[in-house]
Amino acid sequence: MSAISTDQPAAGSPAASRPGGGAARGRTGDAPPRGRERGGGEGGPLNAFSGAFLLLWAVLAAGPLLWVMVNSLRDSGSIQGAPFGWPDTLSLENFANAWSDADIGRYTLNSVIILAGSLPGTMLLGSMAAYVIARFSFRGNRAIYLLFAGGMMFPIILAVVPLFFVMDNLSLLDTRPGLILAYIAYSLPFTTFFMTAFFRTLPGSVAEAATIDGASHTRTFFQIMLPMAKPGLISIGIFNFLGQWNQYFLPLALNAENRERALLTQGLAELSVSQGYEGDWGALFAGLTIAMLPILVVYLVFQRQVQDGLTAGAVK
């Protein structure tokens, strides 16, 4: 007996009555849809445009940084002769001049001292306020949340005059504690707003289990919920570091008289004015590089944590 193939249609079926019906059906099933072919062709120009736009954006973003760093290794004469040239020899003399002669070292130390007090204070107070707003229901909860959200839309320049007189009445003007408190108040609305949304994405069953086991609210927050919110803390910490490190208006208004405690942004402004007349452009570029390096290092080290923190609350 000969074997009968199961792939061929049965006798009397419509497929068998059509010549080549089975083979034609197989060829049709193997062919890709026409719409998919057209979609792949249409995506080519769009992908090329997106790639070109991203390349242009990268050049515009990284080009000035690279230009400043390259010129920080050149002498002032070569910078004036060819502003966009490359250094013939690598020299760190500009950094030495900017660090000692232009007092960039003292300005940098003052900025580090201010951030050492303002950044942890902002993170602690902001996360505590956000945890209460996100996890507890009480009268006025929504109003407090909207008050913090509205604080992000309030320009700091509108509050600088009353803030100046408040600091003066409290004897905090031209002092480090006064500037630290101003930095905390400036960064607290966005920190609370960001961390509130992050705490709402964390599972509440963990806190409930800790409460059943007898843990207090303070212990639950510091030992359980705060470690779980580490990605969000790192993300908002990076943003606060960038904002407070680059802050110029508040130190200018609240710390204008005490030049011994001037911050790095004030020192760079003074350096740009003085070096513009003296012609030491290499020291100016070196000072700008010193101001940029901490930001670049912090972002490169915590780049993955920043991305994880921004996307952690997207999918529950």
Sequence and secondary structure as in RCSB ss.txt:
>XXXX:A:sequence
MSAISTDQPAAGSPAASRPGGGAARGRTGDAPPRGRERGGGEGGPLNAFSGAFLLLWAVLAAGPLLWVMVNSLRD
SGSIQGAPFGWPDTLSLENFANAWSDADIGRYTLNSVIILAGSLPGTMLLGSMAAYVIARFSFRGNRAIYLLFAG
GMMFPIILAVVPLFFVMDNLSLLDTRPGLILAYIAYSLPFTTFFMTAFFRTLPGSVAEAATIDGASHTRTFFQIM
LPMAKPGLISIGIFNFLGQWNQYFLPLALNAENRERALLTQGLAELSVSQGYEGDWGALFAGLTIAMLPILVVYL
VFQRQVQDGLTAGAVK
>XXXX:A:secstr
     TTS  TTSHHHHSTTHHHHHHHHHHS  HHHHHHHHHHHHHHHHHHHHHHHHHHHHHHHHHHHHHHTTS 
HHHHHH TT   SS   HHHHIIIIIT HHHHHHHHHHHHHHHHHHHHHHHHHHHHHHHH   TTHHHHHHHHHH
HTTS GGGTHHHHHHHHHHTT TTSHHHHHHHHHHHHHHHHHHHHHHHHHHS HHHHHHHHHTT  HHHHIIIII
HHHTHHHHHHHHHHHHHHHHT  HHHHHHSSS GGG  HHHHHHHHHHHHHHH  HHHHHHHHHHHHHHHHHHHH
HTHHHHHHHHHTTT  
